Amino acid sequence: MSTRHWQKSSYCQEGEACVHISTTPAAVHLTDRPTPPRTVLTTSPAAFTALLHALRTRAPLAPATGR
């Protein structure tokens, strides 16, 4: 069972077509349903901020680098 606090996106459509987000100082977690969350995408706050900026400005994202 997840102990994360999930918040529904303010841009949700009617029904279950929503993105839910949960944050910690070191990570941003995204899922399509919080109870129970199935697949959770986890990224860094910096990468999530870059994604939001690209979406807002319609700018292309820089290519991801391998680790």
N, C-alpha and C positions, 0 to 999 in steps of 0.2 A: 504494500500500500504506500502511495506517495505521501510524503509529509511536506511537499512543496506547496506554497500558496500560489495558485494559478489565477491569473487575471485574464478575462476575456477581452479581445481586441475591440476597440470602439468602432471598428469598421466592419463588424460582422453583418452578414445577411440574416434573414429570418431562418429559424431552425438551427441545425447543428453545423452549418457551414461557417465555422469560426476558427480563428487561431487563438490559442491560449499561451500566455507567456509567464514564466517564473524566473526571477533573477536572484543572483547572489553577487557578492562583490567580484567574484572571479569568473562567473559564467552567466550566459543567457540561455534558457531552455525554452523550446517551442514545441507545441503539440497541437493536434487537431481536436483532442478531447481530453479533459483533465481527469475524469473519473471513469474507469481507470485509464491512465495515459497508456496508449499503445506504443507508438514510436515517438521518441523524444529526440529532437535535434538540439545539440548543445554546441554553443560557440562562445567566443570571447566577447566581452563588451565592446572592444575596439572593432572587431569584425562586424558585429551587429550594427554599430553606429555607422560604419562605412556603407553597409547595405541600405540602411534607412536614408542616408544622404544620397546615395545613387538613385534610389527610388523617387525621392522628392525632387531631385534635379534632373532626372532622366539621364544621368551621366553613366558611362560604362564603368563597371568595376575593374580594378586591376586584376590580372590573372592570379589565381591562387598559386602559392609556392609549396613545393613538397617539403616534408620534414625529414 
